Amino acid sequence: MRVLVVGGAGYIGSHMVKMLLGAGHAVITLDNLSSGHRDAVLGGSFVEGDLADPECLNRVFEQHKPEAVMHFASYIQVGESVRKPDIYYRNNVTNTLNLLDAMLKFDVKKFIFSSTAAVFGEPDYVPIDEAHPNRPLNPYGRSKWMIEQVLADYDKAFDLRSVCLRYFNAAGADPEGQLGERHDPETHLIPLILQAASGRRENIQVFGRDYDTPDGTCIRDYIHIVDLCSAHLAALEYLNHGGVSDRFNLGNGSGFSVQEVIDAVQNVSGKQVTVLNGPRREGDPARLVADAKRARGILAWQPTYTALDTIVSHAWQWELKQLS
Ligand code: UFG
């Protein structure tokens, strides 16, 4: 199949491009390189361009004739979204509408959308299933939830079939060591601890030790990047076999605390990390854990790398590569 991967030079997108190529698909990556890396796109065609530019989209669709689209390009920082909601809505909502316009114009009707656990807000219960109410707490989460609703309407009006995948905490790196996380600035827990372990950073700050959890630190559901990508591949198969538009939560279903993640990094790397205790970060729920039974059942998705130590060791291998 010809698959357009928007944001294919980013952390998750680049792993997706690699997996699609490995599965024999023809891949076209569209990325504006605002945060992605050209050298992370390991094959297929590459177009440097922006979703804000409809002419560019016309050219991509005309020239490459994609049959399905995966959309990874968005701004992802919760705190920044509170300070700069305008750029979040423009990039994550308006630009996605441009992409959908192009799809409709060129009659491409299969769409896989990167959504987030942030569409739920503060959970009423964990693990969080798809029936949980949606009450996003910040512009980032709201921007993703808006597109989920847009997609439901586009399905009804235009027969555009979509799968929304709500990622919990994407983590880890390519087991073959070719790809990994390279955000600038880095805000995610695992790469920050790894950088503290490797000496690229002096310490790690724990955002709050007074949560209502066994060790007082926040609990998250870390899911290996390869497992996230295999869910997209499964979603593509699902749409190809006539699957109806749907939304799925993606996680392992087991939560680890910030302290447990620090311990795992120290264990895997054999290095001690300097840990500082900081205040809570605004908007952090105490626990976010996915109930991903529907993805396992309906998409026949099977995560492979569920152990935290495996996730951390692949990310550590990547961190060591950044030093050399
Ligand atoms: N944390 C620290 N210190 C740090 C960084 C993070 O203690 O320096 C803690 C956070 O408070 C949180 C946990 O580590 O409890 C994980 O934090 P991340 O920033 O790595 O991930 P989040 O759970 O905040 O964010 C993830 C995705 C976001 C998405 C969000 C949805 O990375 O893109 O889930 O809730 F918006």
Boltz pocket constraint, residues with backbone or C-beta under 6 A from the ligand:
constraints:
  - pocket:
      binder: B
      contacts: [[A, 76], [A, 77], [A, 78], [A, 116], [A, 117], [A, 118], [A, 140], [A, 167], [A, 168], [A, 169], [A, 170], [A, 187], [A, 188], [A, 189], [A, 190], [A, 192], [A, 204], [A, 205], [A, 206], [A, 207], [A, 208], [A, 218], [A, 219], [A, 220], [A, 258], [A, 281], [A, 284], [A, 285], [A, 288]]
      max_distance: 6.0
